[in-house]
Amino acid sequence: MATALRARFTGDLSQPVPIPEDAISRAVELMRSGRLHRYDEVRTGGSEVAALEAEFAAYLGRSYCIGLNSGGCGLFLAMKAAGVQPGDVVLTNAFTLAPVPGSIAHLGAQARLVGTTSDLTIDIPHLTHQLDQGNVRCLLLSHMRGHLADLDAIAGLCAERDVLLIEDCAHTLGASWRGRPTGTFGAAGVFSTQSFKHLNAGEGGLIITDDPVLAAKAVLLSGSYMFYGAHGAAPPSEYFAQLRYEMPNCSMRMSELVGALIRPQLAEVAGWREAWNARHDRIADFLRGVPHLHVPLRPPEEVYVGSSLQFLVEDLRADEIGRFVAEAAAHGVHIKWFGNDEPKGFTSRYHDWRYLADQSAMASSDAILARVCDLRIPVGLPLQDCVLIATVIEEAMRAILVPETSR
Ligand SMILES: *Cc1c(COP(=O)(O)O)cnc(C)c1O
């Protein structure tokens, strides 16, 4: 039987956000000067990282910001600066990326996982249950792939129990809940400037907070030597008078090159959000009509940034999902499937973090994670490619639904 002509996508879904030309010029100028370290006793003019800290704090409406070498180190430092100790219990999402449990292990704290809903947000009844086990020091809430749970409810649950709330905002720069930006609901928010997030400098991280003691500790822990006065959004020097003798230098500084690359990108975030969402929503609307696919619902309180798209494959066996993913890949659309037996590329499930002491199974989350599919959406994806990509996915589904005998 002749194979019907099938749609094929030939673009590249892995394309990171572009580096603006003025950022490139600034980075080249910096390299010519050789002054790539944020602290420099003789620099004339300010540091790029310090300027970024001031701009980033203002952008999110927080008093303090600390630039770092990565988002994962930002999570570690935010918890450490907030007083989380080795051995403390830290709750976090079962559906998140490996650097999140990694940051808890880095601190020597104990991760305890909280399940996910089929809309890919933290399961609030399970969170409440875990909080009520007592002994919880911190909730490291990961807005994995940009899906926001009810942040007012979560902030309330943590406040009632005196549990620290730290937000992982790796996928939510530009996002908000009831008009309030993510990263501002708890003690601190942590952002990433790794290439596949909303700002691209290869690597990098930023902590925001309104707590001057947390901020001063994070500055010193980041490796400020006695240059804490050269920060762009740090508390006044009296906060450092004693702490500077007490905080270890963990050498997690942001490079000047990262600062130079990121500063011009901050102005692009609102425009990129529009571009991402136009593409995300086109593909999502189409996929809602494809059999067996569930696209998570987004609550009206949420302003999201659709830099990636997730859907769940319902009522199919694992081998059928595997064939569906292979069919789509054969036609140019590489879907990341979190249900694979073995972790691949950037995917991983909590089962794969075997160093965690708490490995208790969560049956309903397991059933959801086994069905999660993920696509990255480049901000510059040609709009007409959205229907093409969705068509490839639809045809892949139809191909595997055709009974064996009629092939
Ligand atoms: C990327 C990511 C991080 C960590 O960021 P890095 O800068 O790569 O360390 C944390 N959480 C989530 C959900 C991420 O996707």
The ligand as a Gaussian input file, in Angstrom:
#p B3LYP/6-31G(d) Opt

LIG

0 1
 C       17.476000      24.932000      33.842000
 C       16.742000      24.740000      35.079000
 C       17.310000      25.016000      36.327000
 C       18.752000      25.341000      36.567000
 O       19.348000      26.214000      35.755000
 P       20.906000      26.123000      35.363000
 O       21.233000      27.556000      35.122000
 O       20.996000      25.267000      34.151000
 O       21.653000      25.558000      36.530000
 C       16.511000      24.910000      37.437000
 N       15.233000      24.529000      37.338000
 C       14.653000      24.219000      36.177000
 C       13.223000      23.803000      36.169000
 C       15.393000      24.303000      34.999000
 O       14.811000      23.969000      33.854000

